[in-house]
Amino acid sequence: MSKVENILDGWKNYLVPMQRAKLNEAKRRAKICSECPDAKHGSHAAVLPDYSVKEIQGHYCGVCKCPLSTAVRSKNYECPKKKW
Ligand code: SF4
């Protein structure tokens, strides 16, 4: 998958309810991000409500700049620091 496809996959999974297994993986990733010093709170990410993965709501990755609500939901996206 290309970088653009990974981004689109994350947005699709953000907008459409995910299967339980995929949501559990997104939550596992979100827990790691929520404890990462590179997770930043930002106004552009803050407009994205996240009712199922609340720990990273309103945050983006300070390394890749992606909103975490979409990054953790992208199947093939990889953390730029290899934490997940
Ligand atoms: S994607 Fe990786 S580097 Fe970015 S906030 Fe999450 S754990 Fe940290």
Backbone and ligand atoms as CSV (ligand in chain L), in Angstrom:
chain,resi,resn,atom,element,x,y,z
A,1,MET,N,N,0.832,-1.187,0.000
A,1,MET,CA,C,0.000,0.000,0.000
A,1,MET,C,C,0.875,1.249,0.000
A,2,SER,N,N,0.535,2.228,-0.818
A,2,SER,CA,C,1.297,3.476,-0.840
A,2,SER,C,C,0.922,4.329,0.373
A,3,LYS,N,N,1.695,5.387,0.602
A,3,LYS,CA,C,1.413,6.278,1.726
A,3,LYS,C,C,0.014,6.886,1.592
A,4,VAL,N,N,-0.346,7.290,0.367
A,4,VAL,CA,C,-1.688,7.873,0.147
A,4,VAL,C,C,-2.776,6.848,0.458
A,5,GLU,N,N,-2.569,5.600,0.024
A,5,GLU,CA,C,-3.561,4.547,0.308
A,5,GLU,C,C,-3.686,4.308,1.811
A,6,ASN,N,N,-2.550,4.367,2.529
A,6,ASN,CA,C,-2.596,4.203,3.991
A,6,ASN,C,C,-3.412,5.313,4.639
A,7,ILE,N,N,-3.210,6.547,4.155
A,7,ILE,CA,C,-3.951,7.684,4.704
A,7,ILE,C,C,-5.442,7.520,4.431
A,8,LEU,N,N,-5.781,7.151,3.195
A,8,LEU,CA,C,-7.196,6.962,2.841
A,8,LEU,C,C,-7.816,5.819,3.632
A,9,ASP,N,N,-7.041,4.754,3.866
A,9,ASP,CA,C,-7.551,3.623,4.658
A,9,ASP,C,C,-7.862,4.078,6.082
A,10,GLY,N,N,-6.982,4.913,6.645
A,10,GLY,CA,C,-7.218,5.424,7.994
A,10,GLY,C,C,-8.470,6.283,8.062
A,11,TRP,N,N,-8.665,7.140,7.056
A,11,TRP,CA,C,-9.866,7.994,7.034
A,11,TRP,C,C,-11.126,7.157,6.857
A,12,LYS,N,N,-11.057,6.153,5.972
A,12,LYS,CA,C,-12.227,5.277,5.760
A,12,LYS,C,C,-12.606,4.599,7.085
A,13,ASN,N,N,-11.601,4.087,7.785
A,13,ASN,CA,C,-11.880,3.382,9.040
A,13,ASN,C,C,-12.294,4.338,10.160
A,14,TYR,N,N,-11.921,5.612,10.014
A,14,TYR,CA,C,-12.384,6.614,10.987
A,14,TYR,C,C,-13.862,6.921,10.757
A,15,LEU,N,N,-14.261,7.013,9.483
A,15,LEU,CA,C,-15.625,7.426,9.142
A,15,LEU,C,C,-16.638,6.287,9.209
A,16,VAL,N,N,-16.188,5.053,8.950
A,16,VAL,CA,C,-17.099,3.902,8.938
A,16,VAL,C,C,-16.802,3.036,10.157
A,17,PRO,N,N,-17.821,2.616,10.900
A,17,PRO,CA,C,-17.566,1.788,12.086
A,17,PRO,C,C,-16.720,0.559,11.747
A,18,MET,N,N,-15.730,0.287,12.588
A,18,MET,CA,C,-14.792,-0.807,12.339
A,18,MET,C,C,-15.265,-2.110,12.971
A,19,GLN,N,N,-14.771,-3.230,12.405
A,19,GLN,CA,C,-15.016,-4.530,13.029
A,19,GLN,C,C,-14.285,-4.556,14.380
A,20,ARG,N,N,-14.775,-5.391,15.292
A,20,ARG,CA,C,-14.229,-5.458,16.654
A,20,ARG,C,C,-12.704,-5.699,16.661
A,21,ALA,N,N,-12.220,-6.643,15.842
A,21,ALA,CA,C,-10.777,-6.962,15.848
A,21,ALA,C,C,-9.954,-5.747,15.404
A,22,LYS,N,N,-10.432,-5.042,14.375
A,22,LYS,CA,C,-9.706,-3.861,13.895
A,22,LYS,C,C,-9.742,-2.746,14.938
A,23,LEU,N,N,-10.877,-2.597,15.593
A,23,LEU,CA,C,-10.991,-1.561,16.624
A,23,LEU,C,C,-10.075,-1.873,17.800
A,24,ASN,N,N,-9.979,-3.152,18.159
A,24,ASN,CA,C,-9.077,-3.534,19.250
A,24,ASN,C,C,-7.626,-3.200,18.905
A,25,GLU,N,N,-7.232,-3.412,17.649
A,25,GLU,CA,C,-5.867,-3.072,17.230
A,25,GLU,C,C,-5.668,-1.549,17.277
A,26,ALA,N,N,-6.677,-0.798,16.840
A,26,ALA,CA,C,-6.584,0.674,16.898
A,26,ALA,C,C,-6.435,1.127,18.350
A,27,LYS,N,N,-7.156,0.495,19.262
A,27,LYS,CA,C,-7.057,0.863,20.685
A,27,LYS,C,C,-5.693,0.505,21.255
A,28,ARG,N,N,-5.131,-0.631,20.817
A,28,ARG,CA,C,-3.797,-1.025,21.289
A,28,ARG,C,C,-2.767,0.037,20.846
A,29,ARG,N,N,-2.862,0.450,19.590
A,29,ARG,CA,C,-1.950,1.471,19.082
A,29,ARG,C,C,-2.167,2.804,19.809
A,30,ALA,N,N,-3.433,3.161,20.026
A,30,ALA,CA,C,-3.754,4.439,20.667
A,30,ALA,C,C,-3.185,4.509,22.079
A,31,LYS,N,N,-3.188,3.376,22.791
A,31,LYS,CA,C,-2.640,3.363,24.158
A,31,LYS,C,C,-1.147,3.708,24.109
A,32,ILE,N,N,-0.446,3.149,23.129
A,32,ILE,CA,C,0.990,3.437,22.981
A,32,ILE,C,C,1.179,4.920,22.640
A,33,CYS,N,N,0.392,5.419,21.700
A,33,CYS,CA,C,0.497,6.837,21.314
A,33,CYS,C,C,0.191,7.753,22.497
A,34,SER,N,N,-0.784,7.373,23.313
A,34,SER,CA,C,-1.188,8.248,24.418
A,34,SER,C,C,-0.073,8.421,25.445
A,35,GLU,N,N,0.891,7.493,25.449
A,35,GLU,CA,C,2.021,7.578,26.388
A,35,GLU,C,C,3.294,8.075,25.699
A,36,CYS,N,N,3.168,8.435,24.420
A,36,CYS,CA,C,4.349,8.836,23.635
A,36,CYS,C,C,4.550,10.362,23.730
A,37,PRO,N,N,5.783,10.816,23.998
A,37,PRO,CA,C,6.031,12.264,24.072
A,37,PRO,C,C,5.866,12.969,22.725
A,38,ASP,N,N,5.825,12.214,21.631
A,38,ASP,CA,C,5.638,12.823,20.308
A,38,ASP,C,C,4.174,13.048,19.963
A,39,ALA,N,N,3.246,12.568,20.785
A,39,ALA,CA,C,1.818,12.836,20.549
A,39,ALA,C,C,1.525,14.259,20.996
A,40,LYS,N,N,0.990,15.061,20.091
A,40,LYS,CA,C,0.743,16.480,20.364
A,40,LYS,C,C,-0.732,16.804,20.220
A,41,HIS,N,N,-1.205,17.705,21.060
A,41,HIS,CA,C,-2.584,18.167,20.920
A,41,HIS,C,C,-2.589,19.322,19.949
A,42,GLY,N,N,-3.484,19.274,18.959
A,42,GLY,CA,C,-3.488,20.331,17.957
A,42,GLY,C,C,-4.877,20.701,17.514
A,43,SER,N,N,-5.003,21.930,17.053
A,43,SER,CA,C,-6.331,22.426,16.690
A,43,SER,C,C,-6.909,21.681,15.490
A,44,HIS,N,N,-6.048,21.291,14.504
A,44,HIS,CA,C,-6.605,20.598,13.345
A,44,HIS,C,C,-7.080,19.195,13.717
A,45,ALA,N,N,-6.384,18.546,14.646
A,45,ALA,CA,C,-6.820,17.213,15.076
A,45,ALA,C,C,-7.973,17.311,16.076
A,46,ALA,N,N,-8.073,18.452,16.755
A,46,ALA,CA,C,-9.105,18.607,17.785
A,46,ALA,C,C,-10.508,18.648,17.195
A,47,VAL,N,N,-10.613,18.933,15.906
A,47,VAL,CA,C,-11.948,18.967,15.304
A,47,VAL,C,C,-12.463,17.563,14.994
A,48,LEU,N,N,-11.621,16.556,15.180
A,48,LEU,CA,C,-12.041,15.179,14.904
A,48,LEU,C,C,-12.515,14.522,16.191
A,49,PRO,N,N,-13.809,14.403,16.396
A,49,PRO,CA,C,-14.261,13.697,17.586
A,49,PRO,C,C,-13.906,12.217,17.465
A,50,ASP,N,N,-13.563,11.599,18.571
A,50,ASP,CA,C,-13.233,10.177,18.530
A,50,ASP,C,C,-13.891,9.523,19.728
A,51,TYR,N,N,-15.044,8.927,19.495
A,51,TYR,CA,C,-15.831,8.378,20.587
A,51,TYR,C,C,-15.398,6.972,20.980
A,52,SER,N,N,-14.705,6.260,20.082
A,52,SER,CA,C,-14.327,4.884,20.410
A,52,SER,C,C,-12.868,4.741,20.807
A,53,VAL,N,N,-12.019,5.704,20.447
A,53,VAL,CA,C,-10.613,5.658,20.854
A,53,VAL,C,C,-10.295,7.009,21.482
A,54,LYS,N,N,-10.798,7.198,22.687
A,54,LYS,CA,C,-10.778,8.524,23.314
A,54,LYS,C,C,-9.387,9.012,23.735
A,55,GLU,N,N,-8.471,8.059,24.013
A,55,GLU,CA,C,-7.176,8.501,24.564
A,55,GLU,C,C,-6.386,9.405,23.626
A,56,ILE,N,N,-6.627,9.303,22.320
A,56,ILE,CA,C,-5.837,10.111,21.394
A,56,ILE,C,C,-6.699,11.163,20.679
A,57,GLN,N,N,-7.902,11.348,21.168
A,57,GLN,CA,C,-8.786,12.347,20.555
A,57,GLN,C,C,-8.126,13.717,20.586
A,58,GLY,N,N,-8.132,14.399,19.442
A,58,GLY,CA,C,-7.576,15.750,19.365
A,58,GLY,C,C,-6.061,15.794,19.263
A,59,HIS,N,N,-5.430,14.643,19.072
A,59,HIS,CA,C,-3.974,14.603,19.011
A,59,HIS,C,C,-3.487,14.215,17.617
A,60,TYR,N,N,-2.291,14.651,17.307
A,60,TYR,CA,C,-1.624,14.229,16.076
A,60,TYR,C,C,-0.214,13.771,16.421
A,61,CYS,N,N,0.379,13.065,15.482
A,61,CYS,CA,C,1.752,12.607,15.692
A,61,CYS,C,C,2.705,13.749,15.343
A,62,GLY,N,N,3.548,14.123,16.275
A,62,GLY,CA,C,4.488,15.206,16.046
A,62,GLY,C,C,5.588,14.845,15.062
A,63,VAL,N,N,5.741,13.572,14.737
A,63,VAL,CA,C,6.770,13.134,13.788
A,63,VAL,C,C,6.220,13.160,12.362
A,64,CYS,N,N,5.109,12.459,12.127
A,64,CYS,CA,C,4.575,12.395,10.755
A,64,CYS,C,C,3.478,13.429,10.506
A,65,LYS,N,N,2.995,14.067,11.577
A,65,LYS,CA,C,1.943,15.108,11.509
A,65,LYS,C,C,0.546,14.572,11.203
A,66,CYS,N,N,0.369,13.261,11.189
A,66,CYS,CA,C,-0.951,12.689,10.898
A,66,CYS,C,C,-1.841,12.774,12.138
A,67,PRO,N,N,-3.163,13.013,11.944
A,67,PRO,CA,C,-4.079,12.914,13.081
A,67,PRO,C,C,-4.034,11.473,13.610
A,68,LEU,N,N,-3.915,11.302,14.900
A,68,LEU,CA,C,-3.783,9.936,15.431
A,68,LEU,C,C,-5.062,9.134,15.279
A,69,SER,N,N,-6.222,9.805,15.243
A,69,SER,CA,C,-7.483,9.068,15.086
A,69,SER,C,C,-7.533,8.319,13.754
A,70,THR,N,N,-6.866,8.839,12.739
A,70,THR,CA,C,-6.831,8.116,11.459
A,70,THR,C,C,-5.597,7.216,11.381
A,71,ALA,N,N,-4.469,7.663,11.906
A,71,ALA,CA,C,-3.240,6.863,11.808
A,71,ALA,C,C,-3.395,5.506,12.497
A,72,VAL,N,N,-3.972,5.489,13.698
A,72,VAL,CA,C,-4.076,4.211,14.417
A,72,VAL,C,C,-5.070,3.257,13.748
A,73,ARG,N,N,-5.936,3.802,12.880
A,73,ARG,CA,C,-6.938,2.969,12.202
A,73,ARG,C,C,-6.495,2.488,10.829
A,74,SER,N,N,-5.356,2.950,10.347
A,74,SER,CA,C,-4.888,2.547,9.024
A,74,SER,C,C,-4.177,1.206,9.131
A,75,LYS,N,N,-4.669,0.230,8.373
A,75,LYS,CA,C,-4.173,-1.147,8.488
A,75,LYS,C,C,-2.657,-1.240,8.340
A,76,ASN,N,N,-2.098,-0.627,7.313
A,76,ASN,CA,C,-0.677,-0.802,7.014
A,76,ASN,C,C,0.196,0.385,7.410
A,77,TYR,N,N,-0.396,1.384,8.038
A,77,TYR,CA,C,0.406,2.513,8.489
A,77,TYR,C,C,1.350,2.038,9.590
A,78,GLU,N,N,2.574,2.545,9.583
A,78,GLU,CA,C,3.529,2.165,10.623
A,78,GLU,C,C,3.959,3.408,11.401
A,79,CYS,N,N,4.020,3.261,12.709
A,79,CYS,CA,C,4.516,4.343,13.553
A,79,CYS,C,C,5.913,4.739,13.074
A,80,PRO,N,N,6.169,6.041,12.859
A,80,PRO,CA,C,7.489,6.453,12.370
A,80,PRO,C,C,8.618,6.179,13.357
A,81,LYS,N,N,8.275,5.944,14.625
A,81,LYS,CA,C,9.305,5.597,15.627
A,81,LYS,C,C,9.319,4.091,15.912
A,82,LYS,N,N,8.566,3.324,15.100
A,82,LYS,CA,C,8.517,1.841,15.217
A,82,LYS,C,C,8.040,1.380,16.592
A,83,LYS,N,N,7.126,2.162,17.190
A,83,LYS,CA,C,6.582,1.758,18.502
A,83,LYS,C,C,5.404,0.803,18.339
A,84,TRP,N,N,4.768,0.813,17.154
A,84,TRP,CA,C,3.741,-0.171,16.825
A,84,TRP,C,C,3.715,-0.412,15.337
L,1,SF4,S1,S,2.635,7.253,15.811
L,1,SF4,FE1,FE,4.461,6.610,16.985
L,1,SF4,S2,S,5.763,8.448,17.145
L,1,SF4,FE2,FE,3.693,9.116,16.551
L,1,SF4,S3,S,2.675,9.592,18.510
L,1,SF4,FE3,FE,2.178,7.448,18.023
L,1,SF4,S4,S,3.733,6.221,19.074
L,1,SF4,FE4,FE,4.475,8.349,18.994
